[in-house]
Amino acid sequence: MLSESQNVNNSDFEDTRPLEGFPLVRSPGLRFGNFFIDQKALYLLGSCMGVFTVGLNDTATGANLPSIQKHYNLSYETISLVFLAGFGGKLVSSILNPVLQNLLGTRWLLLTAGVLYAGGSLLIAFAPPFSLVMVGLALMGFGGGFYAACLTSVIAHFDNSSFMNILYAFFGVGALSAPFIIGGFASASVSWNLYYWIQFTFGMVIIFGFLILFKNYVVPSDAEPEGRTLRSTFIQFARMRITWIGIILTIFGFAITLTLSNWLTSYLIEVKGTGLDISRYQLSMLWAGMTAGRMFFSLPYIRIRDRFGNALLLALLCGAIAVLWLAKTTAANWVVIAAAGFFLGPNTPAILSIVSVRVPMSLKGAAVSITLGAALGPLIFGIAVGKIVPGLQVLPPVLIVLSTLSALTFWAIPPREKRD
């Protein structure tokens, strides 16, 4: 039996118990001398790196849109299909995620996602015919969708809204980095396709990192009847009121984010007369603002109220977009774009947290996947903006209408039920 002094000296026996509700693994974390990182922090860090990689791709399409259109001499109607390829793949994979995560396990699903993501990046890096660019975007979309849904479900099991904000802040860092790099390429007359070598490199690094980090990961689950099927899980989730409210909020939320992010560069160039490089840097400012907003609202003692807080942020977003619509100076554009990002940033993690904390542990994975999968609706908005007769001039009013509808929907959120 160890004495008290022995317990003090043998610190390896301390702080090594598995966290309650967390998978039992051989080691609960990493120790470097006297410095210890527990398993929860490691999973959060790994998930953050994964969504950072997804963020690199999510804004690259919009930032590269003018260059791709010029390289292949495409009309707006044709170039709009790149969004259908990329985000279509992402959304389908989000819906399939709970099925494959249950079948393959988290580790091997993440490996599959990495192969798809890196493979798509490698294909586009060679600037193939446009049809193969579409294939590459679809592959990256599938990989990014699996990454986003799988890693978000990992963080959702922590029941911590701050963790969700931190996770999507790293997504924002990746998203703001892409247009900044692409803007530098445009300024230096570097071919647009070379950017995808960067994504390929990150994809390969993440593959090997996840093979190690998620080796022993097991999805936490609450007590439930034996023999429960995936079909019964979806049926139970579909009967919950928060499911449909979450889906509606996701449709509006992703419609706002994807439409603004994907078309802002073209809007600034064609409507505002902004330079090719400056327009990409201003897109980076949008994501810098979103990242700052997510980090700010993940700080201790700073919380967004489910109804009033999110509705207020969306009202402020409407104001920022209105100023962007009416502003005539470049300096004003920089400020209001960053402000719009700050007010919009907490929206996605807030929706995911609102849904995940209102469902049982066993339904969290399905809840996250279905909620993310509901973003299929925004594809219509993103493609339609480029086809309407007035063109991109309608972008600000469309965003204001979507933001207003989303703010009103937040008031329909049911109260959170207390769970043991």
C-alpha positions in Angstrom: 0.0 0.0 0.0 1.4 3.4 -1.0 2.2 5.9 1.6 1.2 9.6 1.3 4.7 10.6 0.4 4.9 7.9 -2.2 1.7 9.2 -3.7 3.3 12.6 -4.0 6.5 11.4 -5.5 4.9 9.0 -8.0 2.8 11.6 -9.8 2.3 9.2 -12.7 -0.4 7.6 -10.6 -2.2 10.9 -10.3 -4.4 12.7 -12.9 -4.5 9.5 -15.0 -8.0 8.4 -14.3 -10.3 8.4 -17.2 -12.6 11.4 -17.4 -16.3 10.6 -16.5 -18.3 10.0 -19.7 -15.0 9.7 -21.7 -13.7 6.7 -23.5 -11.5 4.4 -21.4 -8.1 4.2 -23.1 -4.7 3.0 -22.1 -3.4 6.4 -21.5 -5.6 9.4 -20.6 -3.2 11.9 -22.1 0.4 12.8 -22.8 3.1 13.6 -20.2 6.2 15.6 -20.9 8.2 15.6 -17.7 5.9 17.5 -15.2 3.7 18.8 -18.0 0.5 16.7 -18.6 -2.1 17.1 -21.4 -5.3 15.2 -20.7 -7.2 13.3 -23.4 -10.0 15.8 -23.7 -7.5 18.6 -24.6 -5.8 16.3 -27.1 -9.1 15.5 -28.9 -10.0 19.2 -28.9 -6.5 20.1 -30.4 -6.7 17.4 -33.0 -10.3 18.3 -34.0 -9.2 22.0 -34.3 -6.4 21.0 -36.7 -8.9 19.0 -38.7 -11.4 21.8 -39.2 -8.6 24.2 -39.9 -7.8 22.1 -42.9 -11.5 22.1 -43.9 -11.5 25.9 -43.6 -8.6 26.2 -46.0 -10.8 24.6 -48.7 -14.1 26.2 -47.9 -13.1 29.8 -48.9 -10.5 28.8 -51.5 -13.3 28.1 -54.1 -14.8 31.6 -53.7 -11.4 33.3 -53.6 -10.2 31.4 -56.7 -13.5 31.9 -58.5 -12.4 34.8 -60.8 -9.2 33.0 -61.6 -10.9 29.7 -62.4 -13.5 31.5 -64.5 -10.8 33.3 -66.5 -8.6 30.2 -66.9 -11.4 28.1 -68.4 -13.3 31.0 -70.0 -16.6 30.1 -68.3 -19.9 31.9 -67.9 -21.4 32.7 -64.5 -24.0 29.9 -65.0 -21.2 27.3 -65.6 -18.8 28.5 -62.9 -21.6 28.4 -60.3 -21.4 24.6 -60.6 -18.2 24.5 -58.6 -20.3 25.2 -55.5 -22.6 22.3 -56.3 -19.6 20.0 -56.6 -17.8 21.1 -53.5 -20.6 21.7 -51.1 -22.8 19.0 -52.5 -20.1 16.4 -51.7 -19.7 18.0 -48.3 -23.3 17.9 -47.4 -23.9 14.3 -48.6 -21.0 13.1 -46.6 -22.4 15.0 -43.5 -25.6 13.0 -43.8 -23.8 9.7 -44.3 -21.4 10.4 -41.4 -23.3 8.7 -38.6 -23.8 5.5 -40.7 -20.1 5.2 -41.6 -18.9 6.3 -38.2 -20.9 3.5 -36.7 -19.7 1.0 -39.3 -16.0 2.0 -39.7 -15.3 3.7 -36.4 -14.1 7.3 -35.9 -10.4 6.6 -36.7 -11.0 4.9 -40.0 -13.6 7.3 -41.1 -11.2 10.2 -40.5 -8.6 8.3 -42.6 -11.1 7.9 -45.4 -11.8 11.6 -45.2 -8.1 12.5 -45.4 -7.6 10.3 -48.5 -10.6 12.0 -50.2 -9.5 15.5 -49.2 -5.8 15.0 -50.2 -6.7 13.2 -53.4 -9.0 16.0 -54.6 -6.4 18.6 -53.8 -3.7 16.7 -55.7 -6.0 16.4 -58.7 -6.7 20.1 -58.9 -3.1 21.1 -58.3 -2.3 20.0 -61.9 -5.0 22.3 -63.4 -6.8 19.5 -65.3 -9.8 20.1 -67.6 -12.7 21.7 -65.9 -14.7 18.5 -65.6 -11.9 17.0 -63.5 -11.7 20.2 -61.4 -15.3 19.4 -60.6 -14.4 15.9 -59.6 -11.5 17.2 -57.4 -13.9 19.7 -55.7 -16.4 16.9 -55.0 -13.7 14.7 -53.5 -12.5 17.5 -51.2 -16.2 18.2 -50.4 -16.7 14.6 -49.3 -13.5 14.6 -47.3 -14.3 18.0 -45.7 -17.8 16.9 -44.9 -16.7 13.8 -43.1 -14.1 15.8 -41.2 -16.6 18.5 -40.1 -19.4 16.2 -39.1 -17.1 13.6 -37.4 -15.0 16.0 -35.5 -17.9 18.2 -34.5 -19.6 15.1 -33.0 -16.5 14.4 -31.0 -16.6 17.9 -29.5 -20.4 17.8 -29.1 -20.1 15.0 -26.6 -18.3 17.4 -24.2 -21.5 19.5 -23.8 -19.4 22.6 -23.8 -20.4 25.6 -26.0 -16.9 27.2 -25.4 -15.3 24.1 -27.0 -17.6 24.4 -30.0 -16.7 28.1 -30.4 -13.0 27.2 -30.2 -13.4 24.4 -32.7 -15.1 26.7 -35.3 -12.6 29.5 -34.5 -9.9 27.2 -35.9 -12.1 26.6 -38.9 -12.2 30.4 -39.3 -8.4 30.6 -39.1 -8.2 28.2 -42.0 -10.9 30.0 -43.9 -9.2 33.4 -43.5 -5.8 32.0 -44.4 -6.9 30.7 -47.9 -8.0 34.0 -49.5 -4.9 35.7 -48.0 -2.6 33.2 -49.6 -4.6 33.3 -52.9 -4.5 37.1 -52.9 -0.7 36.9 -52.5 -0.6 34.5 -55.4 -2.7 36.8 -57.6 -0.6 39.8 -56.7 2.6 37.9 -57.7 1.0 36.4 -60.8 1.3 32.9 -59.5 -1.0 30.3 -61.1 -4.2 29.7 -59.1 -3.8 25.9 -59.1 -0.6 25.9 -57.2 -2.5 26.8 -54.0 -3.9 23.3 -53.9 -0.4 21.9 -53.2 -0.7 23.6 -49.8 -4.0 21.8 -49.1 -2.6 18.5 -50.2 0.3 18.9 -47.8 -2.0 19.7 -44.9 -4.2 16.8 -45.8 -1.3 14.3 -45.7 -0.1 15.6 -42.3 -3.6 15.3 -40.8 -4.0 11.7 -42.0 -1.0 10.5 -40.1 -1.8 12.7 -37.1 -5.3 11.2 -36.8 -4.1 7.7 -37.2 -2.2 8.1 -33.9 -4.5 10.5 -32.0 -7.8 8.5 -32.5 -6.3 5.0 -32.3 -8.3 4.2 -29.1 -11.2 6.6 -29.4 -14.7 5.2 -28.7 -17.8 7.3 -29.1 -19.4 7.9 -25.7 -22.9 6.6 -25.2 -25.6 6.9 -22.6 -27.6 3.9 -21.4 -29.9 2.6 -24.0 -31.7 -0.6 -24.9 -29.6 -3.4 -26.5 -30.2 -4.0 -30.2 -31.0 -0.4 -30.9 -30.6 0.3 -34.6 -29.5 3.4 -36.5 -33.0 3.6 -38.0 -34.6 3.8 -34.5 -32.1 6.5 -33.6 -33.0 8.7 -36.5 -36.7 8.1 -35.8 -36.3 9.2 -32.2 -34.3 12.3 -33.3 -36.9 13.2 -36.0 -39.7 13.3 -33.3 -37.9 16.0 -31.3 -39.0 19.6 -31.9 -35.4 20.9 -31.7 -34.5 18.8 -34.7 -36.7 20.8 -37.1 -35.8 24.1 -35.6 -32.1 23.2 -35.8 -32.5 22.3 -39.5 -34.2 25.6 -40.3 -31.6 27.5 -38.4 -28.9 25.6 -40.2 -30.4 26.3 -43.6 -30.5 30.0 -42.9 -27.1 30.1 -41.1 -25.2 28.3 -43.8 -27.1 30.2 -46.5 -25.8 33.5 -45.0 -22.2 32.2 -44.4 -21.7 30.4 -47.7 -23.4 33.0 -49.9 -21.5 35.9 -48.3 -18.2 34.0 -48.3 -18.4 32.5 -51.8 -19.6 35.6 -53.6 -18.0 38.4 -51.7 -14.8 38.4 -53.8 -16.7 38.7 -57.1 -19.1 41.3 -55.5 -16.2 43.5 -54.5 -14.5 43.2 -57.9 -17.6 43.8 -60.1 -19.8 46.0 -58.0 -17.4 47.9 -55.8 -14.5 48.0 -58.3 -12.0 46.5 -55.8 -8.6 45.2 -57.0 -8.0 41.5 -57.6 -5.6 41.1 -54.7 -7.5 43.5 -52.3 -10.8 41.7 -52.8 -9.1 38.5 -51.5 -7.6 40.2 -48.5 -11.0 41.7 -47.7 -12.5 38.2 -47.8 -9.8 37.3 -45.3 -11.0 40.1 -43.1 -14.5 38.6 -43.1 -13.1 35.3 -41.8 -10.8 37.2 -39.4 -13.9 38.8 -37.9 -15.7 35.5 -37.7 -12.7 33.9 -36.0 -12.5 36.8 -33.5 -16.2 36.5 -32.8 -15.9 32.8 -32.1 -12.9 33.3 -29.8 -14.5 36.2 -28.0 -17.7 34.3 -27.2 -15.7 31.2 -26.1 -14.1 33.2 -23.2 -15.1 32.4 -19.6 -18.2 34.3 -18.3 -19.2 35.4 -21.9 -22.2 33.6 -23.1 -24.8 34.1 -25.8 -28.4 33.6 -24.8 -30.0 31.2 -27.1 -32.8 33.4 -28.2 -32.1 37.1 -27.5 -28.3 36.9 -27.8 -28.3 35.2 -31.3 -31.1 37.4 -32.5 -29.2 40.5 -31.5 -26.0 39.4 -33.2 -28.0 38.8 -36.4 -29.6 42.2 -36.2 -26.1 43.8 -35.9 -25.1 41.7 -38.9 -27.9 43.2 -40.9 -26.7 46.6 -40.0 -23.1 45.8 -41.1 -24.3 44.4 -44.4 -26.5 47.5 -45.0 -23.5 49.7 -44.5 -21.4 47.6 -46.9 -24.2 47.9 -49.4 -24.3 51.7 -49.2 -20.6 52.5 -48.4 -18.6 54.2 -51.2 -15.1 54.1 -49.7 -12.6 51.3 -49.6 -11.7 52.0 -45.9 -15.4 51.6 -44.9 -15.5 48.2 -46.7 -12.6 46.9 -44.6 -14.3 47.9 -41.4 -17.8 46.7 -42.1 -16.7 43.4 -43.6 -14.7 42.6 -40.4 -17.7 43.7 -38.3 -20.0 41.5 -40.3 -17.7 38.5 -39.7 -17.6 39.2 -36.0 -21.4 39.2 -35.7 -21.8 36.2 -37.9 -19.0 34.1 -36.5 -20.8 32.6 -33.4 -23.8 31.6 -35.4 -22.8 28.1 -36.6 -21.3 26.9 -33.3 -24.3 28.3 -31.4 -26.7 26.4 -33.6 -24.7 23.1 -33.1 -24.5 23.6 -29.4 -28.2 24.5 -29.0 -29.1 21.2 -30.8 -26.5 18.9 -29.2 -27.2 19.9 -25.6 -30.9 19.2 -26.0 -30.6 15.6 -27.2 -29.4 12.5 -25.3 -25.7 11.4 -25.6 -26.6 8.5 -28.0 -28.2 11.0 -30.4 -25.5 13.6 -30.5 -23.7 12.2 -33.6 -26.9 11.9 -35.6 -27.9 15.4 -34.4 -24.7 17.0 -35.6 -24.7 15.2 -38.9 -28.4 15.9 -39.7 -28.0 19.5 -38.7 -24.9 20.0 -40.8 -26.6 18.1 -43.7 -29.5 20.6 -43.7 -27.1 23.1 -45.3 -28.1 21.6 -48.7 -30.6 24.5 -49.0 -27.9 27.2 -49.2 -26.6 25.7 -52.5 -29.7 27.1 -54.1 -29.0 30.6 -52.7 -25.3 30.5 -53.7 -26.0 29.5 -57.3 -29.1 31.7 -57.8 -27.2 34.9 -56.8 -25.0 34.5 -59.9 -28.0 34.0 -62.2 -30.4 36.7 -61.2 -30.7 39.5 -63.8 -29.4 42.3 -61.5 -26.5 40.1 -60.8 -24.4 40.5 -57.7 -26.0 43.8 -56.8 -28.7 41.8 -55.0 -26.2 40.2 -52.7 -26.7 42.6 -49.7 -30.5 42.6 -49.6 -30.6 38.8 -50.0 -28.3 38.5 -47.0 -30.4 40.9 -44.9 -33.6 39.0 -45.6 -31.9 35.7 -44.6 -30.5 37.2 -41.5 -33.9 38.6 -40.4 -35.6 35.2 -41.0 -32.9 33.4 -39.0 -33.2 35.9 -36.1 -36.9 35.3 -35.9 -36.4 31.5 -35.9 -34.1 31.6 -32.9 -37.2 32.7 -30.8 -38.8 29.3 -31.5 -36.0 27.3 -29.6 -37.5 25.2 -26.8 -36.0 25.5 -23.3 -33.3 23.0 -22.4 -34.4 20.0 -20.4 -32.3 19.0 -17.4 -30.5 15.7 -17.7 -28.7 13.7 -15.1 
